[in-house]
Amino acid sequence: MKEYKIGIIGFGTVGAGVASCLLNNAPVIAKRTGIFPRLAKIADLDITTDRGVAVPKDLLTTDSDELIREADVVVELIGGTTVAKKLILQALNAGKPVVTANKALLAEHGEELFAAAEKNKADLYYEASVAGGIPIIKSLREGFVANRISRIYGIMNGTCNYILTRMEREEIDFAPVLKDAQQLGYAEANPSLDIDGFDTAHKAAILASLAYGKWFGMDPIFVQGIRDVTLTDIKFAGELGYKIKLLAIIKQENGSLEMRVHPAMIPKRTQLAMIDEVFNGIMVTGDYVDDTLFYGRGAGRNATASAVVSDIVDIGLNFAAGTSCRIASFREGSLYTDVIRMEEVQSRYYLRIQVLDVPGVLAKIAAILSENSISISSLVQREGQSQNNVSLLIITHLTREKHIKAALEKINRLSEVRDSVKLIRIEDI
């Protein structure tokens, strides 16, 4: 049976998972595909620490150049955007197919990497870069190739989803839940990449490129994290029939794209709202396939390793067929190249305004909203944080972001307003 040699650069959590999968399941893969993926080399600066995987010592090296020379497939799992980029380009320029899980690198330098892959007729696969073990890349690249994609909604960060789930279920504030997440290993010591929304935005950039055939990068994406989501707003959202999720939103509207990541209130009754804990969920809508929902583990050693090995197998099938670059990751020439600026995006909004309980304040707020072309869908008054103030909960009709921001600037200047207005966008999935 024909075999091909796999070289893994990076022997961390995911690297160890990929090594384990290949060592244990290569015979099964070979029976299914007719070609044997042989683990040939693992490169890492540290090859002495026990990773819990019984790897023969002669497969371990600190020399990544040696690995790239000897391997048929180079698997990059070191992360980061500097050394990883250098090694991937080195492999592609040598005509070697590359598998990576590096979402940040793809989001920031994808155009350069894919140009190198095309120039050298070398495959660049990246299933594990978005949503771990969920096969969303392959689905967009192949399964939905007959469809015009109208929208993608994604809950794609397990750390944020875990935090918001715990806050809702156990009525705990953000800070202690984040601390628990760090202790459990769901959040890093510096959690900014996750909780400030950038991890989700990296994934959104990749999905948008696949859906719309243009490498957009990070610049057009509006990004807001969950640091300011309060337990109070989670409770009020629940009473109003919503759940708060950190949501990636990619929409095609009238020939232009919306690309944004932020906390959003979504209806409780939707399947996407039911995705809790560390799980990920992605909804894709196509003109022929209609709504589809993908659900599963978005991170972790085994789920990510599963996605990496699926790419390795795809490349093996290309070897067996004597082909490469069978399916391009994306093609230029999309109809939807214009990205709507965030201030022009239309949405409904939840506003929580803490005000003094005095006559006339509601009239002033209603007047400001009206002056800015904002119509109120519903208004609820609740007891405030002290005896002499109340919370006004306002849900607006559809309006533009620039109008709501202009109104809030004026409302926040009112002497009767106690704290800055809390705003959460509503997405009517």
Secondary structure as the mmCIF struct_conf table of DSSP 4:
data_model
#
loop_
_struct_conf.conf_type_id
_struct_conf.id
_struct_conf.beg_label_comp_id
_struct_conf.beg_label_asym_id
_struct_conf.beg_label_seq_id
_struct_conf.end_label_comp_id
_struct_conf.end_label_asym_id
_struct_conf.end_label_seq_id
STRN STRN1 GLU A 3 ILE A 9
BEND BEND1 GLY A 12 GLY A 12
HELX_RH_AL_P HELX_RH_AL_P1 THR A 13 THR A 33
BEND BEND2 GLY A 34 ILE A 35
STRN STRN2 PHE A 36 ALA A 43
BEND BEND3 LEU A 45 LEU A 45
BEND BEND4 THR A 48 THR A 49
BEND BEND5 GLY A 52 VAL A 53
HELX_RH_3T_P HELX_RH_3T_P1 LYS A 57 LEU A 59
STRN STRN3 LEU A 60 THR A 61
BEND BEND6 THR A 62 THR A 62
HELX_RH_AL_P HELX_RH_AL_P2 SER A 64 GLU A 70
BEND BEND7 ASP A 72 ASP A 72
STRN STRN4 VAL A 73 GLU A 76
BEND BEND8 ILE A 78 ILE A 78
BEND BEND9 GLY A 80 THR A 82
HELX_RH_AL_P HELX_RH_AL_P3 VAL A 83 ASN A 93
TURN_TY1_P TURN_TY1_P1 ALA A 94 GLY A 95
STRN STRN5 VAL A 98 THR A 100
HELX_RH_AL_P HELX_RH_AL_P4 LYS A 103 LYS A 119
TURN_TY1_P TURN_TY1_P2 ASN A 120 LYS A 121
STRN STRN6 LEU A 124 TYR A 125
HELX_RH_3T_P HELX_RH_3T_P2 GLU A 127 SER A 129
BEND BEND10 VAL A 130 ALA A 131
TURN_TY1_P TURN_TY1_P3 GLY A 132 GLY A 133
BEND BEND11 ILE A 134 ILE A 134
HELX_RH_AL_P HELX_RH_AL_P5 ILE A 136 LYS A 138
HELX_RH_PI_P HELX_RH_PI_P1 SER A 139 GLY A 143
TURN_TY1_P TURN_TY1_P4 PHE A 144 ALA A 146
BEND BEND12 ASN A 147 ASN A 147
STRN STRN7 ILE A 149 ILE A 155
HELX_RH_AL_P HELX_RH_AL_P6 GLY A 158 GLU A 170
HELX_RH_AL_P HELX_RH_AL_P7 PHE A 174 GLN A 183
TURN_TY1_P TURN_TY1_P5 LEU A 184 GLY A 185
BEND BEND13 TYR A 186 ALA A 187
BEND BEND14 ALA A 189 ASN A 190
HELX_RH_AL_P HELX_RH_AL_P8 SER A 192 ILE A 195
TURN_TY1_P TURN_TY1_P6 ASP A 196 ASP A 196
BEND BEND15 GLY A 197 GLY A 197
HELX_RH_AL_P HELX_RH_AL_P9 PHE A 198 TYR A 212
BEND BEND16 GLY A 213 LYS A 214
BEND BEND17 MET A 218 MET A 218
TURN_TY1_P TURN_TY1_P7 ASP A 219 PRO A 220
STRN STRN8 PHE A 222 VAL A 223
BEND BEND18 ILE A 226 ILE A 226
TURN_TY1_P TURN_TY1_P8 ARG A 227 ASP A 228
HELX_RH_AL_P HELX_RH_AL_P10 LEU A 231 GLU A 239
TURN_TY1_P TURN_TY1_P9 LEU A 240 GLY A 241
STRN STRN9 TYR A 242 GLU A 253
TURN_TY1_P TURN_TY1_P10 ASN A 254 GLY A 255
STRN STRN10 SER A 256 PRO A 267
TURN_TY1_P TURN_TY1_P11 LYS A 268 ARG A 269
BEND BEND19 THR A 270 THR A 270
TURN_TY1_P TURN_TY1_P12 GLN A 271 GLN A 271
HELX_RH_3T_P HELX_RH_3T_P3 LEU A 272 MET A 274
TURN_TY1_P TURN_TY1_P13 GLU A 277 VAL A 278
STRN STRN11 PHE A 279 GLY A 286
TURN_TY1_P TURN_TY1_P14 ASP A 287 VAL A 289
STRN STRN12 ASP A 290 ARG A 297
BEND BEND20 ALA A 299 GLY A 300
HELX_RH_AL_P HELX_RH_AL_P11 ARG A 301 ALA A 321
TURN_TY1_P TURN_TY1_P15 GLY A 322 GLY A 322
BEND BEND21 SER A 324 SER A 324
BEND BEND22 ILE A 327 ILE A 327
BEND BEND23 SER A 329 SER A 329
BEND BEND24 GLU A 332 GLU A 332
BEND BEND25 LEU A 335 LEU A 335
HELX_LH_PP_P HELX_LH_PP_P1 ASP A 338 ASP A 338
STRN STRN13 VAL A 339 VAL A 339
HELX_LH_PP_P HELX_LH_PP_P2 ILE A 340 ARG A 341
HELX_RH_3T_P HELX_RH_3T_P4 MET A 342 GLU A 344
STRN STRN14 GLN A 346 LEU A 356
BEND BEND26 ASP A 357 ASP A 357
TURN_TY1_P TURN_TY1_P16 PRO A 359 GLY A 360
HELX_RH_AL_P HELX_RH_AL_P12 VAL A 361 GLU A 371
TURN_TY1_P TURN_TY1_P17 ASN A 372 SER A 373
STRN STRN15 ILE A 376 GLU A 383
BEND BEND27 GLN A 385 SER A 386
TURN_TY1_P TURN_TY1_P18 GLN A 387 ASN A 388
STRN STRN16 ASN A 389 THR A 396
BEND BEND28 LEU A 398 LEU A 398
STRN STRN17 THR A 399 ARG A 400
HELX_RH_AL_P HELX_RH_AL_P13 GLU A 401 ILE A 411
TURN_TY1_P TURN_TY1_P19 ASN A 412 ARG A 413
TURN_TY1_P TURN_TY1_P20 SER A 415 GLU A 416
STRN STRN18 VAL A 417 VAL A 417
BEND BEND29 ASP A 419 ASP A 419
HELX_LH_PP_P HELX_LH_PP_P3 SER A 420 VAL A 421
STRN STRN19 LYS A 422 ILE A 426
#
